[in-house]
């Protein structure tokens, strides 16, 4: 049950990234800026899990790497969605052109 709740929350967090945001995110992930301090609230079991495998001095780095990976994954997905949208838009035109050519060519078995 707990896994289903987390899965639903994650799905709700999944938003379509607009193309301008894709371009901006791509630029951001290629640059390194000065570190900024922030506060993040994590579920207790996540913090405990991180503490089991990562020394306390490396927690921030661990979270940074995890966030960077997730941003890259979402960037790849947004690009794939954008590419598929372009292909689908062009597919209808190509299908029509192919059908027109087949009509002109005629049936070779007649």
N, C-alpha and C positions, 0 to 999 in steps of 0.2 A: 504494500500500500504506500509506504514512504517513497519508494522509487517512482511510482506513478505520479505522486504529487510533485516531486522534484522535476520529473519529465514535463509535466504540464506547465509548471512555472517557467522552465527553460524555453518551451515552445512559445509561451506568451511573450518572452523577452526577445524572441526572434522577430526582427523587424526588417522590412525591405529597405535596403540601403539605396538611396537615390544616387544617380551617376555622379553628380558633383561631390557628394560625400565619399564615393568610391575613390575619386581622383584625389581628394584631400587626404583621405586615410592612407592611400598609397604613398603620398609625399611624406606624411608624418612617420610612417613605418621605415622610411629610408633615411630619416634624419635622427640624430641623437641630441636631445636637449638636456639642459641641466636638470638634475633630479629635483622633484618637488615633494614636499611632505604632505601626506594626506592621512585620513583615518578611514579604515574600512571595517565594517562589521561582518564577521564570518560566523557561520554556525559552529557551535562548540566542537562537534565531531571533526569538522574540517581543520580547525586550529589544532586540535589534538593530533590528528593524522599528520599534519605538516610538522608538528613538533617531534613526532616519532622519527621522521626521516631527515629533517633538516635542522642543523644547529640554529639556535635563536638568532645569531648574528646574520644568518643567510635567509631569514624568512622573507624579507622585503624583496630580495633578488628572486626567490622562488615564485612569489606572487607576480612580480614583474614579468618573468619568463612565461608564466601561465597566461597572463592577460595578453601578452604579445602574440603568443601562439593562437589564442582564440580570435584576436583581431585579424591575424593573417588568414585563418580558416574562413572567417566571415567575408573577408575581402575576396578570397578565391571563389567562394560561393556566389557572391554578388557579381563577379566577372562572368562566371559560368551562366548565371541567370540572364545577364545582359546579352551574352553571345547567343544563347538559345532564343531569346526574344528577337534578335536580328535575323537569325536563321529561319525562324518561323515566319517572320514578316516577308522574307524573300522567297520562301518555299512556295507560297501561293502563286506568286508571279512566275516562278520557274515551272511549276506544274501546269499553269495555263499555257505558257510558251511550248512546253513539251506536247501537250494535247493538241495545240494548233498545228505543230509540225507533223504530228502523227496523222491528223486529218488531211493535211496537204499531201502527205506521202501516200496515203491510201493503204488498204490492206493487201499485203503481198500474196495472200492465199486466195484472193478472189479471181 
